[in-house]
Amino acid sequence: MRLIIVDPSLKDTAGHHFAVTDLVIRDALEAGVNVHVLANREVDKSLFMRDVGVSAVFKETTYTSTRCIKSSGKMTALSAYCKRILPYRIKKHIKRIFMEILSDHYLALMGIYTGKEEPHGVVGMDSELNSGLKELDANSEDILLVHTSDARTYRAILDYILNYYNSANGPSIHLSTPYDMSIMPHRRQGLSVKRVVNYYEKMGLIGHKVFLYAENELLSKELADEWGLRVQPLELPIPQLSEKLTADNNGVTVAYLGAAREEKGFHLLPDIVKRVLGRSPNNVRFVIQCSPQIVGYSSIILAAIDKLKSMSGDCLTLIEEKMSMSQYYDVLAKADIVLLCYNKDHYRARSSGIAVEAVSLGKLVIATPGTFPAWVAGEAALLANDAGDASRAIIDVLGNKELYMARAKARMHDYLNSVSVNYVEPLIENHKKYQNKHGCKDDFKGIVVCDIAKEIIDGEEFVEADVVTRQQRQGQKVYQARLLVRS
């Protein structure tokens, strides 16, 4: 048995991709399972242990298109200005001309939505995956894991199944996501994830060769209701840290770690720091990570960083360089409070590795009510809707640190007891339990996916996900062969 981890975004230690992969590798090796990673073509192979295989396979990452759009702020601003000052008829005429002479890529950069969807999913990712698996001679004894699936991933896996996969000798496929449907990356491109997983179900793959997971129990229930299918919770693996890495007993250390983004409340930090240091300048120390992230900074974030730089001193440390995993865990372990004032619209059920790590290390968490960080922190959560609430929570901890830290330690023990299972054990259990279960086709070649919600063919209506083969559709030039469901 071999675990094959698929992560097109894995290049270096930036973001959560390496952190999660590294912890999954640890759990797999502890369970006696060999590991091979299919990563981005730019991956730094020296990051991995010698007994872990690494293949540089994928050209694009999850963030490739995001980076392009984020870098076009001036064009988007110009588009917004034109929308405000021009009459509707002129705007409509200009948009039509732009759509005729410019590519969709440049239209997206200018903030103009064409209404067109990707007709063929993620071009190339399915063939890249197939090439990587062929080089490994992957077979039915192997487990394929995507631990950070987004909408493009689900579709690419479907394309791989349709174009290359044979269920009789192919690996079992395990798809886990940290995202809820409202904020899942690429959810507006091509088919919705709900429709893609519906295809999996109609083809008899769910519970046989394809297994669906979410990074936490809250999210698994939400996705199960959304999709009408079983979605298992697959909690993030817990880092094993030295007991020597503990917080300072003197005063309170407050940390902000991770991406410097508005959805994570980074823009609130200057106000929080100013309010707290104005009340207790000698007993609090802030450590704030604002090093370059995968997704570019907005003007609001840049302004917040400038304000923090003007305030830096003995009580405020800004981390402006990329951190190694050991440096990251050192900062986290030495903190008393972790700031996770995440936007409720983005983190209502979406998982957060930092929140999980903070709770598993016995840290207090300042979190927005109704978000995943607040949910996972339980009694260790200090709820805050704004900078004022957050600063008051820090000052309250200063007044009774022992009581608050005891709550955090109690929550740590409860959480660790609830997620003590090795990360790969559910994967192995599902792989073995359903390996010989019948119910899906052995060969899916000749079937293509429908990219629209409904079609009428020869007076007969088709929607969503039934199978119509190429032979049945010969001569239908307008539609070409697609995967449909009879209504």
N, C-alpha and C positions, 0 to 999 in steps of 0.2 A: 504494500500500500504506500502511496505517495501523495502528499498534499502539494498541489500546484496553485500558488497564489498569483492571481492576475490583478495587476494595478498599473494601468497605462500612465498614471500621473506620478509614479514613483521614480524620482531622479536623484534626490539628495535628502537631507534631513529636514527640509522646509515643509511646513504644514504638518498634518497629522498622518500622512501616508506612510512614512518610514516608521513612525512611532508605533502605529497599529501593526504594521507588518512585522516589525521586530518582536513585539510581544506575542503575536500569533506563532511566529517561528519558535519562540521559546517554549510555548505550550505544546506545540507539535512534537518537538524533539523530546520533551519530557514524556510524551505519550508513546515514544518509540516510532514516530512517523517521519520518514524522510521528507525533505522540503525542497521545492524548486520554485523560483520566483520569475514570472514573466513581467518585465518592467518596461519603462520607457527606453528609447534608444540612447538617451543621454545619461542613463543610470550610472552612478559611481559604484562599481562592484566591490570596491574595497570596504564599503560600509558593512558588508555581511560576513558572517562567520565562514570559515573555510569549508565546513561540511554542508553548506547551503548552496545549491546551484542557482545561478542568476543568468537569465537571457535578456538581452536588449532587443525588444520586439516592436514596441508601439511608437509611432511617429508623433501622435498628438496626445495631449493631456486633457483632462476635464476643463482646464483653465485656459486653453489656447484661444478660443473665441472670446472668452471673457476679457483676456488681456488686451485683445485688439479693440474691443468696444470701450474698455475703460480708458484706453490711451487717446480716445477721440473726444475728450470733453469739450474742446473748443468748437468742433463741428456740431455737437449736440446742442451747445449753447446757441450757436448761430441759427440752427433749425428752430429752436424754441422762440427766439426773437422774431424770426420771420412769421411764425405762426401767430404771434400776438399782433403784428402790425398790418398784415396783409388781409384783404377781404377773402371770404370763403371761396368764391368762384375762382379767383386768381390762384389761391393755394392749391385747389383741386387740379387746376390746369398744370401748374408747375410740378406737382407730384406725378401726374401722368407722364410728363416729359421725362422726368428723372427715371421713372420706372422703365421707360423704353430704352434709354441710352446708358444707364448705369447698371452694374451688377448688384445683386442682392447684398453682397458684402459691403460695398460702399454706401448703399442705402442704410444698412444697419448702423454703420459708423456715423451717419448723419442723423440718426434718431428717427428715421422714417420706416415704419413697419409696412411691409408689402402685403402681408396676409398670406404669403406663400409658406408652405411647410416643406421640410426635407422629404423628398419623394422616396429616398432609398436608404433611410436610416444613416448609420455612421459609415461612410464610404471607406472601405479598406480595413476597418478594425476587425471585421469577421475573418477576412483572409489573413491578416497579421496573426490573429489568435490561432487560426488553423495551422499556419506555418510553424509557429512556436510549439504547438502541441505535437505536430508531426516530427519535429526534430527530437522531441523527448520520447517519441514512440508511446504517447499516452494511450491508455486502454481502460477497460472497465474496472480495473483494480484501483484506478486513481480517483482522487477527489479534487475537483476544480473549485476554488473559492475566489469570489470577488467580495472583499470585505467592505468596500465603499462603492456601492452601485448607485448610479444616477439614471435618468431616463434614457440617455444614450447607451448606457451599458446594457440595460434590459433589451433594447432593440438590437444592439450588436450581437448579443447572445442568440436572439431569435434568428437573425440572419445567418449566424454560424451554424445553427441547428438545421436551418432550411437548406443551406448550401453545401455543408460538409459533414454533418454529424450522422453517425449511425448508432442508435441506442443499444444495439447488441454488444458493441465493443468500445463504446465511448465512455469517458469518465462521467461520474455523477457531477452535477453542476449546482453549486450552492451560492445564492445571491443574497447578500445582506446590505442594508442601507441605513445610514443615519438620518435620512431626510423624510419629512412628511410631505404629502403631495403638493401642498400650497407653495413650497419653496424649493422643490427638487430641481437641481440644475438641468437645463435642456428640456424641461417638461413641455414646452410649447413647440418643440421641433419634431415634426413627424407624428407618429402615433403616441397616444397617451400611454403611460405605464399600465393603467388599468386594462386597456385593450391588448397590450402586449402579453400581460400575464394571463389574460383570457385566452389568447392563442395557445399559450403553454397548456392551459387546462383542457381546451378542446382537443388538443393533440395527444392528450393522455400523459403528459410529461410530469405534471405536478404530483409529488409523492412517489414518483418512480425514478426519474432522472433529474428533475429540477426541484430544488427546495428553496423556499423563500424565508428570509429572516429579517428582523429589524434589530437595531442596536440596543433597544431597551423595551421593557414590558409595556410601557405607556404607548410607544410608537407601534409595537407589534399589534396591539389591540385596534389602534386606529386604522392601520393599513389593512388588517383582516376585515374590518367593517367596510372599508372603502372598496376593496377588491372582491369581497365575498369568497375569500380563500384562506387557508390556514397560513399564518405568518408567525413563525416561532421567534421568541425573544432570543437574541444571541448577544449577551452582555459583553462589553469591551473587556479584554483581559486586563488584569491589575498588575502594575509594575511592582517588582520586588526590589525594595530599596534598603540600604544599610540603615540600621537603627541609630547610627551615629548622626545621620542627617536629621536634626530636630531643630525646632524653632528656638530662638533666643528667649530666655525667661524674662529678660528686662524689656519692658515696654511692649509694643505691639507692632508687628511687621505686616504690612498690607501689600499684596502682590496683584498685579495685572499681567497675565500671560496669554500669549496667542496673538492672533491677527489684530492689527490696529484698524478696526472697522466700526462703522456706526451701529450696525446690527448687534455688535457686542458691547456697545456702550462706551467705547473709547472716548468719544467726544465729551462725556460727562466728567472725565478724570481731572481736568484743570480746576473745575469748580469744587469737586470733592476734596482734592488736595488743599486748595486754598482755605476751605471751610474748616477742615480738621486741623491743619497747622496753625490756623488763627486761634484755635481753642487750646490745643495741646502740642506746642511746637517741639517739646523735648522728649515726649514719650512714644511718638509714632514715627515709623520709617516706611516710606513707600518705595517699592521696587516695580518699575513699569517697563514692560517690553514694548518697544516701538520700532524694532528692526524691520527691514524690508520683508514684505509678504508676497505671496504668489499673485494676489490680486492687487492692482495699483491703488494708491491712496486717493481719496476724494479731497476736495478743497477744505471741507470741514475737518477732516482728520489732520491734514497738514497744518491747519490753524491751531488745532489742539496740541500738536507736537511742539509748535513754536511757543505756545503759552507755557507748556511744561518745561521747556528748555530755559525759559526766562525765570522759572521758579526753582530750578535745580540747586541743590546744596547738600548739606550733611543728612537731611531728612528725606531727600528724594534722589533716587538713583534711576537713571534712564539707561536702558539696554538698547543700544542702537546697532549692534553687530549681531549677526546670526549666532545662535547658541547651539552647541552640541547637545545631545540628549542628556548627558551627565550634567552639564551646566544648567539645563532647564530643570531637571529634577532637583538639583541642589537649591535653586531659587524657590521652587515649590515647597520642598521639605522644610525650609527655614522660615516659611511664612506662617502667620497665625490666621490671617484672613485672606481669602481669594475673592477678588471683585469679578462678578459674573452678572452684571446688570444688562442682560441680553434682551433684545427686542422680542416682545411676546409674539408678534406675528411671525417671526422667523424661528423662534425656539420654543414654541408651545409644546411640541413633541420631539423636535429634532434633537438628536443626541449631542452631547458635548464631552469629549475625552478629558478636557481639563476639569470639568465638574466631577466626573467619575474619579479622577486621580486625586482631586482635593478631598473628596469625601473618604476615599480609601486610605488617606494619610492622616485623617483626623483633623481636618482644617474646617474653620468656619467659612461659610459661603454667603456673601451678600448677593442676593439674586432678585430678579423681578418676579412678582407674584404670577402664578399661572404659567411658568416656564419649566422646561426640563431641569435646569440647575436647581430651582427651588424644590421640585418634586424629588429629585434624587438626594438632595441634602437633608430633607425631612426636618427633624428638630435642630439640625445644625445650620439651618438656613435663617439668615436675617433678611427680611423682605424689604425691598426698596423700590419705589416707583420713579424716583428721580435722585439728583445729586444731593438734595437736602436730606432725604431719607437715608441714603448711604452714609453720609458724613455723620449723622446722628447715631447710626448703628455702630460705627467705629468708635465714637466717643463713649457709647454705652459699654462696649467691650472693655475699654480702658478702665472704666469704673468697677468692673467686676469680671476680670479676665478669667479667674479660676472657675467660676460658675459656667461661663460660656464655653470654655475649652473642655470642660467635663461633658457638656452636651455633645460637642463635636466628637469626642472619643467614644461616647456611647453609640452615636450614629455610625461611626466607623466600624465598630464591632458588629452591629446589626447588618450593615451592608455587606461586609466581607463574608459573613455567614450565609447570606442569601445568594451570593454569586461565587461560591467556592468551586464550582465545576470548572474543569479545564476547558478552555475555549473550543478546542477541536473535538471534544467528546460528543457533543450533539451531531457534528458533521459525520463522525465515524459511525455513530449509532444509526443515523438515517441512511448512510451509504450501505451498511451491512443489512439493515432491516428490509430495505426496499430494492436491494440490488437485483434480485431475481423475480421481482414482482412484475406481472404482465399488465398490459393495458395501454401501451402506446405503440405507434408504428416504429418499425426498425429503420426505415429509410424515408427521409422527408424531402429528398431531391425532387424537383419538378413542381414544388409548391412555392408561390411567391406571396408576399404580404400585401394586403390592400391598404392604401394610404388615405382613404377617405371613409367617411362614416357609412355611406349607403350607395348602392348602385342598382339600377334596373337593367337587366339583361334579358332580351327577348320577352319582355313583359313580366319577368319574374324578379322579385325583390330579394336582394341579399344585403345583410348587414353584419358587421363585426367579424365573426370567426368560424365559418364552416369551410370545408375543404373543397375547392374546385380545381382540378388538375389542369395542366397545360392542354392535354388532349381534349378535354371537355370545352375548352375556351378557344380552340383554333378558329381563326378568322375574325376574332373580336379585336380589331386593330385599335379601337378607341381605348379599350380597357387593359389589354394585355393580361397575362395570367396572374391571378391574385388569390389570396386566401380570404374566403368570405364565409358568412353564416347566413343560412336561409332564414328569413324573418317569419 
